[in-house]
Structure formats: C-alpha cells, structure tokens
Amino acid sequence: MNETTIDLNPASIFERGWQLLDEALKNRKSGFRTFTLATIGAEGAEARTVVLREVDPKSRFIRFNSDVRSAKVIELKSQPNATALFYDAAQKFQVRARVQAVIHHGDEVAREAWEATALLARRCYLAPFVPSTVLDDFHPNMPEHLVGREPVEEESVEGFDNFCAVRLHITSLESFSLDYEGHRRVLSIPASDSSWEHRFLAP
C-alpha cells in the first residue's frame, strides 16, 4: 500500500485556514475575501455576504464593516453569537467559525477602521435611508451629488456617524480541506493561553 501524501497534522490544516484568511486581505479575487455571516433575527436564521477587512490570529478575531443602522448589526446587538463561513473553491478549503460579535461605533477601533476605508466605500455610509427601508421607487441610497463619483474627504466625514467596525471573536473554528485522497476536517478550540486545541472530525 502506498504511503499517504496528504497532511494529517491537524495544527497545519488549522494554520492553512488562517493563511488563506490573511491572504484574502491582499487578494480581492480570493474566495475568502467575502464570507457568509449567519445571524439570528426576529424571524429566525438570517444570512448575508460581507467583506473581510481584518484578520488578527493573535487576538483571535476577524472584522467587517457595516452601517450601524443595518439589520445585521441590530441582530448582533440582540444576539452576538453568530457564524462566519468561508469557502474558496480554487483551494478546496472551507473555514467555519463560531463567533461572538463586538460592535465598535464611534470609538477608537471604529475610527481606525474608518481611516483605512477607501473614499468610494465611505459613500455607502452617507445613505439617507436606513438599510432595508421599503422604497416606493428606486433610489441608489446615496446623496444625489455623489452618484457616479467618489466623495472627497470633507464630503465623507458625516458617514462616520453611521459607520461601525464589527469584530467577530472566534470561539471555535472548523477547517475543512477537500482532497481526493480523503477530506480532512479539524475542530480547533482556543485554549486558556494563546494556543489552540485541535481534533479531527469525521468529514
């Protein structure tokens, strides 16, 4: 029998997931650049796609930005436990993280994230209507004078009032590597220190 060539070290499979998350910050084409955020709403389970903005393995969190008035932020305020799901078809790799959300609005964390936000992206936070508002007619939900152009710094300032940075602190993480020779699924739980405990799960 030929010796298997697939990686059977659960820690290295876990590290591969973090590597893909980190690479997604630099590569807009990465499958991990956007991810599915699952929350609990008034009518049950909700899910939407958000953009990965920060990865911090040491502090065990990932971050996305949002309009503080949005339904997902309201849901996370009510129930901060959520799930973040990443999948990269090219890499055949999935990461599913159970998380606890901390919403930063108007504080230093939010300010730092705002300063790193491109001017064109800041336009979203100048929306006159609360996200998900029912409209009688189409409206791009941005100031009319900014339709089709990027705001200058001075024009973007008011958007900070609607901006928030959402840190998703990881409480457990599943790394799933698809392979013809055998799929590998690893559950990782934070230990009491900076380390993690890993165990294989049946794929």
Order of alpha helices (4+ residues) and beta strands (2+ residues): alpha-beta-beta-beta-beta-alpha-beta-beta-alpha-alpha-alpha-beta-beta-beta
